[in-house]
Amino acid sequence: MAKQACFLIQTEDRKGILAEISAFFAGNAFNVLECKQYSDMRENRYYMRVVIDMEKDCMTRRALSDAFAEVAARMNLKYSLHFSDDRCRMAILVSKTSHCLYDLLAHVREGDLPCEVPLVLGNHPELEHVADMFNIPFFCCPVEEGRSLEQEKAVLEILQQHKIDLVVLARYMRILSESFIEQYQNRIINIHHAFLPAFQGGNPYMRAWQRGVKMIGATAHYATPELDEGPIIEQDVERITHEASPDDLKQIGKDIERRVLTRAVRAHLEHRVIITGRRTIVFAR
C-alpha cells in the first residue's frame, strides 16, 4: 500500500477554510488523494477528511506534523493525523457468543480490516477454539464473584502488555468500569441489539416476539461510562413479520450484529470517523 497521511479536522464553520488548508498542502508539494467535507449548518461546525500522498517524501512525518500544528493553531482547528504504515493493534473481547468474532477475524485474514489482532480475550474459555483456527493467542480472564475489579485489572494488564490500540467488544457480556473506559477513550467499540428499547437484559428476542415487534436491528458505538449511550458509528435494521419465530429473530439479529460491528470497526480503522460531542461524523468510503 502506498504511504499516505490522513487528517481528520473539525472547527467552527467559516469562509476560506478549504482554501487555506488546501494551500498548505499545495505549498508543500503534497498531492491530495482524497478530500471530503461536511458543513453542519445547525451547529455551525465544519468537518473535513484529507488524505495526502507521502510517497514523494516532500516532508518527514515529524516535519509534516510540526508544520500542520502551526496551521491548526492559527486556524483554531481540532485535528488528528494518521499515517497508513502505522498498523493498528486490535484486541477482541468475547464471552460465549461467536458470530461477531468469526466475522471480524475472517475480514482481518482477507485483508478487509487494516489491522493486527495480537490476541482474543474472553471471560469464558468457550471461544478459544475460534482463536486457534486463526492462529491468534487466546487469553481467558474469568470473573469470580465479588472480584470483578481484579478481573478487569488483569484484562488491562494484558492489553497494555500487547500495546493494544483498539478494543472491540464482540458480544463481551461485561459492563466496563469508568476507569477502564477512560484508559481507552474513543478506542472501545461495542455492539448491541437496537430498536428494541423495551427489551433490555436477557433473552430480548423472546420478549420482542411476545410483543410482536416488526423491526429489529443493531447499533455499534464507542463505549462510554453511560451504558450503551456512546457516539453511534454504525446501525442497520431489518423488517420482520408475524411469521418469524423467536429463533428466527435471534438469527436475523446475529446477522445484523456481525455486519454492523465489522462496518464500524472498518470505519474506525480507515480513519473515517470524527467524534463531535455525543455524535459522530462518518465519511463514506
PyRosetta script that sets phi, psi and omega in degrees:
from pyrosetta import init, pose_from_sequence

init()
pose = pose_from_sequence("MAKQACFLIQTEDRKGILAEISAFFAGNAFNVLECKQYSDMRENRYYMRVVIDMEKDCMTRRALSDAFAEVAARMNLKYSLHFSDDRCRMAILVSKTSHCLYDLLAHVREGDLPCEVPLVLGNHPELEHVADMFNIPFFCCPVEEGRSLEQEKAVLEILQQHKIDLVVLARYMRILSESFIEQYQNRIINIHHAFLPAFQGGNPYMRAWQRGVKMIGATAHYATPELDEGPIIEQDVERITHEASPDDLKQIGKDIERRVLTRAVRAHLEHRVIITGRRTIVFAR")
pose.set_psi(1, 136.4)
pose.set_omega(1, 179.3)
pose.set_phi(2, -63.4)
pose.set_psi(2, 146.1)
pose.set_omega(2, 178.8)
pose.set_phi(3, -71.5)
pose.set_psi(3, 128.2)
pose.set_omega(3, -178.4)
pose.set_phi(4, -137.9)
pose.set_psi(4, 160.3)
pose.set_omega(4, 171.7)
pose.set_phi(5, -125.6)
pose.set_psi(5, 138.9)
pose.set_omega(5, -178.2)
pose.set_phi(6, -121.0)
pose.set_psi(6, 127.5)
pose.set_omega(6, 176.3)
pose.set_phi(7, -108.0)
pose.set_psi(7, 130.2)
pose.set_omega(7, 170.4)
pose.set_phi(8, -110.6)
pose.set_psi(8, 120.8)
pose.set_omega(8, -168.8)
pose.set_phi(9, -128.1)
pose.set_psi(9, 140.9)
pose.set_omega(9, 169.9)
pose.set_phi(10, -143.7)
pose.set_psi(10, 148.1)
pose.set_omega(10, -179.4)
pose.set_phi(11, -166.5)
pose.set_psi(11, 176.5)
pose.set_omega(11, 172.7)
pose.set_phi(12, -67.1)
pose.set_psi(12, 137.0)
pose.set_omega(12, -177.1)
pose.set_phi(13, -73.6)
pose.set_psi(13, 137.2)
pose.set_omega(13, 178.7)
pose.set_phi(14, -165.7)
pose.set_psi(14, 168.3)
pose.set_omega(14, -179.4)
pose.set_phi(15, -71.9)
pose.set_psi(15, 145.9)
pose.set_omega(15, 170.7)
pose.set_phi(16, 89.7)
pose.set_psi(16, -0.6)
pose.set_omega(16, -177.3)
pose.set_phi(17, -63.9)
pose.set_psi(17, -51.6)
pose.set_omega(17, -178.6)
pose.set_phi(18, -59.2)
pose.set_psi(18, -43.2)
pose.set_omega(18, -178.3)
pose.set_phi(19, -63.4)
pose.set_psi(19, -41.5)
pose.set_omega(19, -176.8)
pose.set_phi(20, -71.3)
pose.set_psi(20, -40.8)
pose.set_omega(20, 178.8)
pose.set_phi(21, -67.6)
pose.set_psi(21, -42.5)
pose.set_omega(21, 178.4)
pose.set_phi(22, -61.9)
pose.set_psi(22, -37.8)
pose.set_omega(22, 179.0)
pose.set_phi(23, -62.9)
pose.set_psi(23, -35.4)
pose.set_omega(23, 177.7)
pose.set_phi(24, -61.7)
pose.set_psi(24, -47.4)
pose.set_omega(24, -179.1)
pose.set_phi(25, -68.1)
pose.set_psi(25, -42.0)
pose.set_omega(25, 179.1)
pose.set_phi(26, -64.9)
pose.set_psi(26, -41.2)
pose.set_omega(26, -179.2)
pose.set_phi(27, -65.8)
pose.set_psi(27, -21.3)
pose.set_omega(27, 178.0)
pose.set_phi(28, -106.5)
pose.set_psi(28, 17.4)
pose.set_omega(28, 172.2)
pose.set_phi(29, 64.8)
pose.set_psi(29, 29.4)
pose.set_omega(29, 175.5)
pose.set_phi(30, -90.8)
pose.set_psi(30, 140.1)
pose.set_omega(30, 174.2)
pose.set_phi(31, -90.5)
pose.set_psi(31, 121.9)
pose.set_omega(31, 178.4)
pose.set_phi(32, -82.9)
pose.set_psi(32, 116.8)
pose.set_omega(32, -178.3)
pose.set_phi(33, -86.7)
pose.set_psi(33, -29.9)
pose.set_omega(33, -177.2)
pose.set_phi(34, -154.9)
pose.set_psi(34, 139.1)
pose.set_omega(34, 177.3)
pose.set_phi(35, -146.0)
pose.set_psi(35, 116.8)
pose.set_omega(35, 177.2)
pose.set_phi(36, -125.9)
pose.set_psi(36, 143.6)
pose.set_omega(36, -176.4)
pose.set_phi(37, -143.8)
pose.set_psi(37, 158.0)
pose.set_omega(37, 179.2)
pose.set_phi(38, -149.1)
pose.set_psi(38, 130.2)
pose.set_omega(38, 175.6)
pose.set_phi(39, -107.9)
pose.set_psi(39, 120.6)
pose.set_omega(39, 177.1)
pose.set_phi(40, -92.0)
pose.set_psi(40, 100.5)
pose.set_omega(40, -175.6)
pose.set_phi(41, -68.3)
pose.set_psi(41, -29.5)
pose.set_omega(41, -178.9)
pose.set_phi(42, -68.9)
pose.set_psi(42, -42.2)
pose.set_omega(42, -177.0)
pose.set_phi(43, -98.5)
pose.set_psi(43, -4.8)
pose.set_omega(43, -176.8)
pose.set_phi(44, 56.2)
pose.set_psi(44, 46.3)
pose.set_omega(44, 178.9)
pose.set_phi(45, -120.1)
pose.set_psi(45, 149.6)
pose.set_omega(45, -179.4)
pose.set_phi(46, -121.3)
pose.set_psi(46, 134.9)
pose.set_omega(46, -178.1)
pose.set_phi(47, -128.6)
pose.set_psi(47, 143.9)
pose.set_omega(47, -173.8)
pose.set_phi(48, -149.7)
pose.set_psi(48, 140.6)
pose.set_omega(48, 172.6)
pose.set_phi(49, -125.7)
pose.set_psi(49, 121.3)
pose.set_omega(49, -177.8)
pose.set_phi(50, -126.0)
pose.set_psi(50, 130.0)
pose.set_omega(50, 176.3)
pose.set_phi(51, -115.8)
pose.set_psi(51, 128.1)
pose.set_omega(51, -179.6)
pose.set_phi(52, -120.7)
pose.set_psi(52, 155.5)
pose.set_omega(52, 179.4)
pose.set_phi(53, -82.7)
pose.set_psi(53, 127.1)
pose.set_omega(53, 178.4)
pose.set_phi(54, -106.7)
pose.set_psi(54, 6.9)
pose.set_omega(54, -174.3)
pose.set_phi(55, -67.3)
pose.set_psi(55, -31.8)
pose.set_omega(55, -174.3)
pose.set_phi(56, -82.3)
pose.set_psi(56, -2.3)
pose.set_omega(56, 178.4)
pose.set_phi(57, 53.9)
pose.set_psi(57, 45.6)
pose.set_omega(57, 176.0)
pose.set_phi(58, -62.4)
pose.set_psi(58, -31.9)
pose.set_omega(58, 178.5)
pose.set_phi(59, -148.6)
pose.set_psi(59, 155.7)
pose.set_omega(59, 169.3)
pose.set_phi(60, -73.8)
pose.set_psi(60, 165.2)
pose.set_omega(60, 178.2)
pose.set_phi(61, -60.1)
pose.set_psi(61, -43.1)
pose.set_omega(61, -179.8)
pose.set_phi(62, -63.7)
pose.set_psi(62, -43.7)
pose.set_omega(62, -179.1)
pose.set_phi(63, -64.2)
pose.set_psi(63, -40.8)
pose.set_omega(63, 178.2)
pose.set_phi(64, -63.2)
pose.set_psi(64, -45.6)
pose.set_omega(64, -179.6)
pose.set_phi(65, -60.3)
pose.set_psi(65, -45.4)
pose.set_omega(65, -178.6)
pose.set_phi(66, -67.2)
pose.set_psi(66, -42.3)
pose.set_omega(66, -177.9)
pose.set_phi(67, -66.5)
pose.set_psi(67, -41.7)
pose.set_omega(67, -179.1)
pose.set_phi(68, -72.1)
pose.set_psi(68, -29.0)
pose.set_omega(68, 177.1)
pose.set_phi(69, -60.4)
pose.set_psi(69, -36.1)
pose.set_omega(69, 177.4)
pose.set_phi(70, -66.6)
pose.set_psi(70, -41.9)
pose.set_omega(70, 177.3)
pose.set_phi(71, -63.0)
pose.set_psi(71, -43.8)
pose.set_omega(71, -178.6)
pose.set_phi(72, -63.0)
pose.set_psi(72, -39.8)
pose.set_omega(72, 179.0)
pose.set_phi(73, -65.6)
pose.set_psi(73, -40.9)
pose.set_omega(73, -179.8)
pose.set_phi(74, -67.7)
pose.set_psi(74, -36.7)
pose.set_omega(74, -175.5)
pose.set_phi(75, -96.7)
pose.set_psi(75, 0.2)
pose.set_omega(75, -178.6)
pose.set_phi(76, 59.0)
pose.set_psi(76, 51.4)
pose.set_omega(76, 179.5)
pose.set_phi(77, -97.6)
pose.set_psi(77, 138.9)
pose.set_omega(77, 166.3)
pose.set_phi(78, -100.3)
pose.set_psi(78, 127.1)
pose.set_omega(78, -172.8)
pose.set_phi(79, -151.5)
pose.set_psi(79, 165.0)
pose.set_omega(79, 169.1)
pose.set_phi(80, -134.6)
pose.set_psi(80, 150.5)
pose.set_omega(80, -176.8)
pose.set_phi(81, -123.9)
pose.set_psi(81, 130.1)
pose.set_omega(81, -176.1)
pose.set_phi(82, -131.4)
pose.set_psi(82, 137.4)
pose.set_omega(82, 179.2)
pose.set_phi(83, -109.0)
pose.set_psi(83, 138.7)
pose.set_omega(83, -172.4)
pose.set_phi(84, -65.7)
pose.set_psi(84, -24.2)
pose.set_omega(84, -179.6)
pose.set_phi(85, -89.4)
pose.set_psi(85, 5.1)
pose.set_omega(85, 171.0)
pose.set_phi(86, -89.3)
pose.set_psi(86, 102.0)
pose.set_omega(86, -174.7)
pose.set_phi(87, -81.3)
pose.set_psi(87, 122.2)
pose.set_omega(87, 179.3)
pose.set_phi(88, -68.4)
pose.set_psi(88, 137.6)
pose.set_omega(88, 176.9)
pose.set_phi(89, -104.4)
pose.set_psi(89, 111.8)
pose.set_omega(89, -171.4)
pose.set_phi(90, -111.0)
pose.set_psi(90, 129.0)
pose.set_omega(90, 173.4)
pose.set_phi(91, -104.5)
pose.set_psi(91, 140.1)
pose.set_omega(91, 178.8)
pose.set_phi(92, -112.1)
pose.set_psi(92, 123.3)
pose.set_omega(92, 179.9)
pose.set_phi(93, -104.6)
pose.set_psi(93, 133.2)
pose.set_omega(93, -173.8)
pose.set_phi(94, -136.6)
pose.set_psi(94, 167.2)
pose.set_omega(94, 171.5)
pose.set_phi(95, -118.6)
pose.set_psi(95, -98.7)
pose.set_omega(95, -179.0)
pose.set_phi(96, -120.0)
pose.set_psi(96, -10.2)
pose.set_omega(96, -175.6)
pose.set_phi(97, -94.6)
pose.set_psi(97, 130.9)
pose.set_omega(97, -166.3)
pose.set_phi(98, -105.1)
pose.set_psi(98, -12.5)
pose.set_omega(98, -167.4)
pose.set_phi(99, -63.1)
pose.set_psi(99, -40.9)
pose.set_omega(99, 179.5)
pose.set_phi(100, -70.4)
pose.set_psi(100, -37.1)
pose.set_omega(100, 179.1)
pose.set_phi(101, -62.1)
pose.set_psi(101, -49.0)
pose.set_omega(101, 178.9)
pose.set_phi(102, -56.0)
pose.set_psi(102, -45.7)
pose.set_omega(102, -175.4)
pose.set_phi(103, -64.9)
pose.set_psi(103, -43.8)
pose.set_omega(103, 179.4)
pose.set_phi(104, -62.8)
pose.set_psi(104, -47.9)
pose.set_omega(104, -176.6)
pose.set_phi(105, -66.7)
pose.set_psi(105, -36.4)
pose.set_omega(105, 177.4)
pose.set_phi(106, -64.1)
pose.set_psi(106, -42.0)
pose.set_omega(106, 179.6)
pose.set_phi(107, -69.5)
pose.set_psi(107, -33.4)
pose.set_omega(107, 175.1)
pose.set_phi(108, -65.2)
pose.set_psi(108, -45.8)
pose.set_omega(108, -179.6)
pose.set_phi(109, -61.3)
pose.set_psi(109, -36.9)
pose.set_omega(109, -179.2)
pose.set_phi(110, -78.5)
pose.set_psi(110, -6.8)
pose.set_omega(110, -179.7)
pose.set_phi(111, 84.9)
pose.set_psi(111, 10.9)
pose.set_omega(111, -179.2)
pose.set_phi(112, -79.6)
pose.set_psi(112, -21.6)
pose.set_omega(112, 177.4)
pose.set_phi(113, -115.8)
pose.set_psi(113, 113.2)
pose.set_omega(113, -175.2)
pose.set_phi(114, -77.1)
pose.set_psi(114, 81.1)
pose.set_omega(114, -178.5)
pose.set_phi(115, -160.3)
pose.set_psi(115, 171.8)
pose.set_omega(115, 169.0)
pose.set_phi(116, -110.4)
pose.set_psi(116, 148.4)
pose.set_omega(116, 175.3)
pose.set_phi(117, -119.8)
pose.set_psi(117, 92.7)
pose.set_omega(117, -178.2)
pose.set_phi(118, -71.3)
pose.set_psi(118, -19.2)
pose.set_omega(118, -176.5)
pose.set_phi(119, -163.4)
pose.set_psi(119, 154.7)
pose.set_omega(119, 165.1)
pose.set_phi(120, -116.6)
pose.set_psi(120, 135.5)
pose.set_omega(120, -177.4)
pose.set_phi(121, -126.3)
pose.set_psi(121, 130.7)
pose.set_omega(121, -179.7)
pose.set_phi(122, -126.0)
pose.set_psi(122, 154.2)
pose.set_omega(122, 172.3)
pose.set_phi(123, -93.5)
pose.set_psi(123, 3.6)
pose.set_omega(123, 170.9)
pose.set_phi(124, -138.1)
pose.set_psi(124, 157.0)
pose.set_omega(124, -177.2)
pose.set_phi(125, -85.2)
pose.set_psi(125, -3.7)
pose.set_omega(125, -168.9)
pose.set_phi(126, -58.4)
pose.set_psi(126, -30.7)
pose.set_omega(126, -172.7)
pose.set_phi(127, -100.2)
pose.set_psi(127, 13.5)
pose.set_omega(127, 177.8)
pose.set_phi(128, -59.9)
pose.set_psi(128, -36.2)
pose.set_omega(128, -178.4)
pose.set_phi(129, -63.6)
pose.set_psi(129, -29.7)
pose.set_omega(129, 178.4)
pose.set_phi(130, -68.7)
pose.set_psi(130, -45.9)
pose.set_omega(130, 176.8)
pose.set_phi(131, -60.1)
pose.set_psi(131, -39.6)
pose.set_omega(131, 179.6)
pose.set_phi(132, -61.7)
pose.set_psi(132, -37.3)
pose.set_omega(132, 179.6)
pose.set_phi(133, -59.5)
pose.set_psi(133, -29.1)
pose.set_omega(133, -178.6)
pose.set_phi(134, -105.7)
pose.set_psi(134, 12.1)
pose.set_omega(134, 178.3)
pose.set_phi(135, 55.8)
pose.set_psi(135, 43.5)
pose.set_omega(135, 179.9)
pose.set_phi(136, -116.5)
pose.set_psi(136, 132.3)
pose.set_omega(136, 179.2)
pose.set_phi(137, -59.0)
pose.set_psi(137, 140.7)
pose.set_omega(137, 179.4)
pose.set_phi(138, -117.4)
pose.set_psi(138, 131.8)
pose.set_omega(138, 176.7)
pose.set_phi(139, -117.4)
pose.set_psi(139, 135.8)
pose.set_omega(139, 178.3)
pose.set_phi(140, -114.7)
pose.set_psi(140, 122.5)
pose.set_omega(140, 177.6)
pose.set_phi(141, -122.6)
pose.set_psi(141, 85.2)
pose.set_omega(141, -177.6)
pose.set_phi(142, -67.9)
pose.set_psi(142, 154.3)
pose.set_omega(142, 179.8)
pose.set_phi(143, -101.9)
pose.set_psi(143, 118.3)
pose.set_omega(143, 176.0)
pose.set_phi(144, -96.1)
pose.set_psi(144, 146.0)
pose.set_omega(144, -176.8)
pose.set_phi(145, -56.2)
pose.set_psi(145, 127.6)
pose.set_omega(145, 178.4)
pose.set_phi(146, 80.3)
pose.set_psi(146, 3.9)
pose.set_omega(146, -176.5)
pose.set_phi(147, -128.7)
pose.set_psi(147, 34.3)
pose.set_omega(147, -177.2)
pose.set_phi(148, -66.0)
pose.set_psi(148, -35.6)
pose.set_omega(148, 179.5)
pose.set_phi(149, -67.4)
pose.set_psi(149, -35.2)
pose.set_omega(149, 176.5)
pose.set_phi(150, -66.5)
pose.set_psi(150, -39.8)
pose.set_omega(150, 177.4)
pose.set_phi(151, -63.3)
pose.set_psi(151, -42.9)
pose.set_omega(151, -179.6)
pose.set_phi(152, -64.6)
pose.set_psi(152, -37.4)
pose.set_omega(152, 177.2)
pose.set_phi(153, -63.1)
pose.set_psi(153, -40.6)
pose.set_omega(153, 178.4)
pose.set_phi(154, -64.5)
pose.set_psi(154, -39.7)
pose.set_omega(154, 177.5)
pose.set_phi(155, -61.9)
pose.set_psi(155, -46.3)
pose.set_omega(155, -179.7)
pose.set_phi(156, -61.0)
pose.set_psi(156, -40.7)
pose.set_omega(156, 179.6)
pose.set_phi(157, -62.0)
pose.set_psi(157, -40.8)
pose.set_omega(157, 178.7)
pose.set_phi(158, -65.8)
pose.set_psi(158, -43.4)
pose.set_omega(158, 179.6)
pose.set_phi(159, -62.5)
pose.set_psi(159, -41.4)
pose.set_omega(159, -179.0)
pose.set_phi(160, -70.3)
pose.set_psi(160, -38.1)
pose.set_omega(160, 178.0)
pose.set_phi(161, -61.5)
pose.set_psi(161, -32.9)
pose.set_omega(161, -177.8)
pose.set_phi(162, -97.4)
pose.set_psi(162, 9.9)
pose.set_omega(162, 175.0)
pose.set_phi(163, 52.7)
pose.set_psi(163, 53.2)
pose.set_omega(163, -177.1)
pose.set_phi(164, -77.7)
pose.set_psi(164, 134.4)
pose.set_omega(164, 178.4)
pose.set_phi(165, -96.9)
pose.set_psi(165, -34.7)
pose.set_omega(165, -174.4)
pose.set_phi(166, -135.0)
pose.set_psi(166, 133.7)
pose.set_omega(166, 177.4)
pose.set_phi(167, -111.9)
pose.set_psi(167, 125.7)
pose.set_omega(167, 178.7)
pose.set_phi(168, -113.7)
pose.set_psi(168, 122.8)
pose.set_omega(168, 179.2)
pose.set_phi(169, -92.0)
pose.set_psi(169, 95.2)
pose.set_omega(169, -176.8)
pose.set_phi(170, -91.8)
pose.set_psi(170, 73.4)
pose.set_omega(170, -174.0)
pose.set_phi(171, 63.0)
pose.set_psi(171, 46.1)
pose.set_omega(171, 174.7)
pose.set_phi(172, -84.2)
pose.set_psi(172, 108.3)
pose.set_omega(172, -168.0)
pose.set_phi(173, -88.5)
pose.set_psi(173, 57.9)
pose.set_omega(173, 174.7)
pose.set_phi(174, -137.9)
pose.set_psi(174, 145.0)
pose.set_omega(174, 174.0)
pose.set_phi(175, -89.4)
pose.set_psi(175, 122.1)
pose.set_omega(175, -178.4)
pose.set_phi(176, -81.0)
pose.set_psi(176, 146.2)
pose.set_omega(176, 178.9)
pose.set_phi(177, -74.0)
pose.set_psi(177, 161.3)
pose.set_omega(177, 177.6)
pose.set_phi(178, -61.0)
pose.set_psi(178, -37.4)
pose.set_omega(178, 179.5)
pose.set_phi(179, -62.5)
pose.set_psi(179, -42.2)
pose.set_omega(179, 178.8)
pose.set_phi(180, -62.0)
pose.set_psi(180, -48.7)
pose.set_omega(180, -176.9)
pose.set_phi(181, -63.1)
pose.set_psi(181, -38.0)
pose.set_omega(181, -179.9)
pose.set_phi(182, -62.1)
pose.set_psi(182, -32.5)
pose.set_omega(182, -179.4)
pose.set_phi(183, -72.8)
pose.set_psi(183, -19.1)
pose.set_omega(183, 177.0)
pose.set_phi(184, -128.8)
pose.set_psi(184, 45.9)
pose.set_omega(184, -176.9)
pose.set_phi(185, -58.1)
pose.set_psi(185, 128.3)
pose.set_omega(185, -178.1)
pose.set_phi(186, 61.2)
pose.set_psi(186, 21.9)
pose.set_omega(186, 178.3)
pose.set_phi(187, -133.1)
pose.set_psi(187, 23.2)
pose.set_omega(187, 173.0)
pose.set_phi(188, -125.2)
pose.set_psi(188, 122.0)
pose.set_omega(188, 180.0)
pose.set_phi(189, -111.6)
pose.set_psi(189, 130.1)
pose.set_omega(189, -177.5)
pose.set_phi(190, -119.8)
pose.set_psi(190, 157.2)
pose.set_omega(190, 177.3)
pose.set_phi(191, -128.6)
pose.set_psi(191, 139.5)
pose.set_omega(191, 172.7)
pose.set_phi(192, -153.9)
pose.set_psi(192, 159.7)
pose.set_omega(192, 178.1)
pose.set_phi(193, -64.8)
pose.set_psi(193, 152.8)
pose.set_omega(193, -175.8)
pose.set_phi(194, -135.3)
pose.set_psi(194, 171.4)
pose.set_omega(194, -179.7)
pose.set_phi(195, 63.8)
pose.set_psi(195, 17.9)
pose.set_omega(195, 174.2)
pose.set_phi(196, -127.7)
pose.set_psi(196, 56.0)
pose.set_omega(196, -171.3)
pose.set_phi(197, -63.4)
pose.set_psi(197, -21.2)
pose.set_omega(197, -178.4)
pose.set_phi(198, -88.0)
pose.set_psi(198, 0.1)
pose.set_omega(198, -171.9)
pose.set_phi(199, -125.5)
pose.set_psi(199, 50.5)
pose.set_omega(199, 176.5)
pose.set_phi(200, -77.1)
pose.set_psi(200, 159.2)
pose.set_omega(200, 177.7)
pose.set_phi(201, 92.9)
pose.set_psi(201, -156.6)
pose.set_omega(201, -173.6)
pose.set_phi(202, -74.9)
pose.set_psi(202, 149.4)
pose.set_omega(202, 175.5)
pose.set_phi(203, 49.7)
pose.set_psi(203, 52.4)
pose.set_omega(203, -176.3)
pose.set_phi(204, -67.0)
pose.set_psi(204, -29.6)
pose.set_omega(204, -175.4)
pose.set_phi(205, -72.7)
pose.set_psi(205, -33.1)
pose.set_omega(205, 174.2)
pose.set_phi(206, -63.8)
pose.set_psi(206, -44.5)
pose.set_omega(206, 179.7)
pose.set_phi(207, -69.4)
pose.set_psi(207, -32.1)
pose.set_omega(207, 175.9)
pose.set_phi(208, -66.7)
pose.set_psi(208, -41.2)
pose.set_omega(208, 177.9)
pose.set_phi(209, -62.8)
pose.set_psi(209, -41.2)
pose.set_omega(209, 179.5)
pose.set_phi(210, -62.8)
pose.set_psi(210, -28.0)
pose.set_omega(210, 179.7)
pose.set_phi(211, -93.4)
pose.set_psi(211, -2.7)
pose.set_omega(211, 177.2)
pose.set_phi(212, 68.6)
pose.set_psi(212, 41.2)
pose.set_omega(212, -179.8)
pose.set_phi(213, -62.2)
pose.set_psi(213, 153.0)
pose.set_omega(213, -178.6)
pose.set_phi(214, -115.7)
pose.set_psi(214, 2.8)
pose.set_omega(214, -176.7)
pose.set_phi(215, -154.5)
pose.set_psi(215, 132.8)
pose.set_omega(215, 173.9)
pose.set_phi(216, -133.2)
pose.set_psi(216, 159.5)
pose.set_omega(216, -177.6)
pose.set_phi(217, -165.6)
pose.set_psi(217, -167.4)
pose.set_omega(217, 179.9)
pose.set_phi(218, -147.6)
pose.set_psi(218, 153.6)
pose.set_omega(218, -180.0)
pose.set_phi(219, -131.2)
pose.set_psi(219, 131.8)
pose.set_omega(219, 171.5)
pose.set_phi(220, -110.2)
pose.set_psi(220, 134.2)
pose.set_omega(220, -174.4)
pose.set_phi(221, -150.3)
pose.set_psi(221, 163.4)
pose.set_omega(221, 172.0)
pose.set_phi(222, -75.2)
pose.set_psi(222, 137.0)
pose.set_omega(222, -179.1)
pose.set_phi(223, -75.9)
pose.set_psi(223, 137.0)
pose.set_omega(223, 175.1)
pose.set_phi(224, -133.4)
pose.set_psi(224, 168.5)
pose.set_omega(224, 178.4)
pose.set_phi(225, -59.6)
pose.set_psi(225, -24.1)
pose.set_omega(225, 176.1)
pose.set_phi(226, -83.1)
pose.set_psi(226, 113.6)
pose.set_omega(226, -171.2)
pose.set_phi(227, -55.8)
pose.set_psi(227, 124.2)
pose.set_omega(227, 175.2)
pose.set_phi(228, 58.4)
pose.set_psi(228, 26.3)
pose.set_omega(228, -179.8)
pose.set_phi(229, -121.7)
pose.set_psi(229, 14.8)
pose.set_omega(229, -179.8)
pose.set_phi(230, -73.8)
pose.set_psi(230, 169.5)
pose.set_omega(230, -179.7)
pose.set_phi(231, -56.2)
pose.set_psi(231, 127.9)
pose.set_omega(231, -175.2)
pose.set_phi(232, -80.4)
pose.set_psi(232, 132.0)
pose.set_omega(232, 178.4)
pose.set_phi(233, -99.7)
pose.set_psi(233, -43.9)
pose.set_omega(233, -173.2)
pose.set_phi(234, -150.6)
pose.set_psi(234, 146.5)
pose.set_omega(234, 175.7)
pose.set_phi(235, -144.7)
pose.set_psi(235, 156.7)
pose.set_omega(235, 171.2)
pose.set_phi(236, -153.0)
pose.set_psi(236, 163.7)
pose.set_omega(236, -174.3)
pose.set_phi(237, -153.2)
pose.set_psi(237, 151.2)
pose.set_omega(237, 172.4)
pose.set_phi(238, -134.3)
pose.set_psi(238, 141.4)
pose.set_omega(238, 174.3)
pose.set_phi(239, -80.5)
pose.set_psi(239, 146.3)
pose.set_omega(239, 178.5)
pose.set_phi(240, -131.9)
pose.set_psi(240, 170.2)
pose.set_omega(240, 179.6)
pose.set_phi(241, -125.0)
pose.set_psi(241, 177.8)
pose.set_omega(241, 179.5)
pose.set_phi(242, -64.7)
pose.set_psi(242, -15.8)
pose.set_omega(242, -178.2)
pose.set_phi(243, -76.3)
pose.set_psi(243, -16.2)
pose.set_omega(243, -178.1)
pose.set_phi(244, -76.4)
pose.set_psi(244, 128.8)
pose.set_omega(244, 177.3)
pose.set_phi(245, -82.1)
pose.set_psi(245, 168.9)
pose.set_omega(245, 174.4)
pose.set_phi(246, -55.8)
pose.set_psi(246, -37.9)
pose.set_omega(246, 178.1)
pose.set_phi(247, -67.3)
pose.set_psi(247, -37.2)
pose.set_omega(247, 175.8)
pose.set_phi(248, -61.0)
pose.set_psi(248, -45.1)
pose.set_omega(248, -180.0)
pose.set_phi(249, -60.5)
pose.set_psi(249, -42.4)
pose.set_omega(249, -179.7)
pose.set_phi(250, -63.1)
pose.set_psi(250, -42.4)
pose.set_omega(250, -179.6)
pose.set_phi(251, -67.4)
pose.set_psi(251, -42.6)
pose.set_omega(251, 177.0)
pose.set_phi(252, -61.3)
pose.set_psi(252, -43.2)
pose.set_omega(252, 179.0)
pose.set_phi(253, -60.5)
pose.set_psi(253, -41.1)
pose.set_omega(253, 178.9)
pose.set_phi(254, -63.1)
pose.set_psi(254, -41.8)
pose.set_omega(254, 179.2)
pose.set_phi(255, -62.3)
pose.set_psi(255, -42.2)
pose.set_omega(255, 179.2)
pose.set_phi(256, -66.5)
pose.set_psi(256, -44.0)
pose.set_omega(256, -178.0)
pose.set_phi(257, -58.1)
pose.set_psi(257, -46.1)
pose.set_omega(257, -174.6)
pose.set_phi(258, -66.8)
pose.set_psi(258, -40.5)
pose.set_omega(258, -178.6)
pose.set_phi(259, -73.9)
pose.set_psi(259, -33.8)
pose.set_omega(259, 178.4)
pose.set_phi(260, -67.6)
pose.set_psi(260, -44.4)
pose.set_omega(260, -179.6)
pose.set_phi(261, -64.1)
pose.set_psi(261, -44.2)
pose.set_omega(261, -179.9)
pose.set_phi(262, -63.4)
pose.set_psi(262, -40.6)
pose.set_omega(262, 178.1)
pose.set_phi(263, -64.8)
pose.set_psi(263, -38.8)
pose.set_omega(263, 179.4)
pose.set_phi(264, -66.3)
pose.set_psi(264, -43.4)
pose.set_omega(264, 179.0)
pose.set_phi(265, -63.4)
pose.set_psi(265, -41.4)
pose.set_omega(265, 178.8)
pose.set_phi(266, -61.8)
pose.set_psi(266, -43.5)
pose.set_omega(266, 179.5)
pose.set_phi(267, -60.4)
pose.set_psi(267, -41.4)
pose.set_omega(267, 178.9)
pose.set_phi(268, -65.9)
pose.set_psi(268, -46.7)
pose.set_omega(268, -176.7)
pose.set_phi(269, -65.7)
pose.set_psi(269, -31.2)
pose.set_omega(269, 179.8)
pose.set_phi(270, -88.3)
pose.set_psi(270, 7.1)
pose.set_omega(270, 176.5)
pose.set_phi(271, 55.7)
pose.set_psi(271, 52.5)
pose.set_omega(271, 178.1)
pose.set_phi(272, -111.9)
pose.set_psi(272, 7.9)
pose.set_omega(272, -175.1)
pose.set_phi(273, -116.2)
pose.set_psi(273, 128.1)
pose.set_omega(273, 171.6)
pose.set_phi(274, -115.6)
pose.set_psi(274, 125.3)
pose.set_omega(274, 177.1)
pose.set_phi(275, -90.8)
pose.set_psi(275, 130.3)
pose.set_omega(275, 179.2)
pose.set_phi(276, -136.4)
pose.set_psi(276, 101.9)
pose.set_omega(276, -175.4)
pose.set_phi(277, 66.2)
pose.set_psi(277, -124.5)
pose.set_omega(277, 179.1)
pose.set_phi(278, -98.0)
pose.set_psi(278, 7.8)
pose.set_omega(278, -178.3)
pose.set_phi(279, -112.5)
pose.set_psi(279, 168.8)
pose.set_omega(279, 170.1)
pose.set_phi(280, -127.3)
pose.set_psi(280, 149.0)
pose.set_omega(280, 166.0)
pose.set_phi(281, -106.2)
pose.set_psi(281, 117.9)
pose.set_omega(281, -177.8)
pose.set_phi(282, -116.0)
pose.set_psi(282, 110.3)
pose.set_omega(282, -179.0)
pose.set_phi(283, -77.3)
pose.set_psi(283, 142.4)
pose.set_omega(283, -180.0)
pose.set_phi(284, -69.2)
pose.set_psi(284, 158.1)
pose.set_omega(284, 177.8)
pose.set_phi(285, -71.2)
pose.dump_pdb("model.pdb")
